[in-house]
Amino acid sequence: MNTISSVCVYCASSTKIDAVYFEAAKQLGTLLGERKLRVVNGAGSIGLMRTVSDATLEAGGTVTGVIPRFMVEQDWHYTGLTELIEVDTMHERKQLMADTSDAVIALPGGCGTLEELLEVITWKQLGLYLNPIVVLNTNHYFDPLLEMLQRCMDEHFMRPQHAAMWAVAETAEQAVELIYSMPSWDKNTRKFAAI
């Protein structure tokens, strides 16, 4: 099993989304908190980010938020986190979130979430991020993206083995189990090693 002490959670800050997404975020945060895992996120004070943070903290976990200073100046940050780290740029934010996590779980979100997810998959292809990546496909939200990634492989823009770089979960419980059970990526052989 993978050794996991911290999980980076990508997700939306929108508040105008269906309740099913908030419920999944709450379930995920609760499960991570119960396992005493540290959640690393973008420190947002609203939307799914806030929901995951609150549920994690209520369940006994800790949350480290990483946020650029310009967002703090706009009061977009959540002050109730265990730790708040201010950085200069969005690029630094993403890098630090990845560097301080043992796994990534992506909940539904907009452009920012999609960009973060695709970037960490790219980093994994390049051997720059070797940890588990799980897509929590609540309400089949990610189906079009997963179809696009499959098309990339079908049309040879990506190699078929790249599909093993991420896993897809339908529930928060599955997502948490997958971060422990996904095979690790060996950057030297560019293959997945058995656990």
C-alpha positions, 0 to 999 in steps of 0.5 A, spaced: 500 500 500 502 507 498 504 511 504 499 517 504 499 522 509 497 528 505 492 529 499 491 535 495 484 536 493 482 540 487 475 542 486 471 548 485 470 555 489 463 556 485 457 556 490 451 555 485 452 548 483 448 542 485 447 539 492 450 533 490 457 536 489 457 539 496 455 532 499 461 528 495 465 534 497 463 533 505 464 525 504 471 526 502 473 531 507 470 527 512 473 520 510 480 524 509 479 527 516 477 520 519 484 518 517 488 523 520 490 525 513 492 532 511 488 536 506 492 540 501 488 545 497 487 552 494 485 555 501 478 558 498 473 560 503 467 558 499 464 552 494 467 545 494 474 548 497 470 550 503 466 544 504 472 539 504 476 543 509 470 544 514 469 536 513 476 535 514 477 539 520 471 537 523 473 529 522 480 531 526 484 532 520 488 538 518 488 542 512 494 546 509 491 552 504 496 555 499 494 561 496 497 567 492 497 574 495 493 577 490 487 572 492 489 574 500 488 581 498 481 580 495 479 576 502 478 570 498 482 565 503 479 561 508 482 563 515 479 557 519 485 552 516 490 549 520 495 552 516 495 558 510 501 559 506 501 565 501 505 565 495 507 570 489 504 566 483 499 561 481 504 557 478 508 557 485 501 555 488 500 549 484 507 547 485 507 547 492 500 543 492 503 538 488 510 538 492 507 537 499 502 531 497 502 524 497 496 523 492 491 528 488 484 527 488 480 531 483 473 533 485 468 537 479 470 544 478 471 549 472 477 551 468 482 552 474 480 545 477 481 542 470 487 545 468 490 543 475 488 536 474 491 536 466 497 539 469 499 534 474 497 528 469 502 531 464 507 532 470 506 524 471 507 523 464 514 527 465 516 523 471 515 530 475 509 527 479 509 520 481 504 519 486 496 517 485 491 521 481 484 520 482 478 523 479 472 523 483 467 523 477 461 525 482 454 525 477 458 523 471 461 530 471 468 528 468 465 523 463 466 528 457 474 529 459 475 522 460 472 521 453 477 526 450 483 523 454 481 516 451 480 519 444 487 522 445 490 515 446 485 512 440 488 517 435 495 516 438 496 523 441 497 519 448 500 512 449 495 507 451 499 506 458 498 513 460 491 511 462 494 508 468 496 514 471 490 516 473 484 512 476 476 514 476 472 513 482 464 514 483 464 515 490 468 518 495 470 512 499 472 509 492 477 515 491 480 514 498 481 507 497 484 508 490 490 513 493 492 507 497 492 502 492 494 505 485 501 502 483 507 507 483 510 510 477 517 509 476 520 514 472 526 510 471 523 505 467 517 509 465 512 504 467 508 502 473 511 498 479 507 493 483 505 495 490 
